[in-house]
């Protein structure tokens, strides 16, 4: 039985090229997903000023707690 060049070419296309296209499509969808996640990360990123303001609020709250503890310990 001889293998016709057309049949051979169809086998090559089916076994090599088709999985390559499937892999390429899968990789491109993953790149698109990562791009979307990167854009969301950029939108949700906190600036230095926002971080500084939030840290100031936390430090002020800790100072108030410290002052209350000092008053309680001084009464004893």
HELIX and SHEET records of a PDB file:
HELIX    1   1 UNK A    5  UNK A   12  1                                   8    
HELIX    2   2 UNK A   13  UNK A   17  3                                   5    
HELIX    3   3 UNK A   18  UNK A   44  1                                  27    
HELIX    4   4 UNK A   48  UNK A   75  1                                  28    
END                                                                             
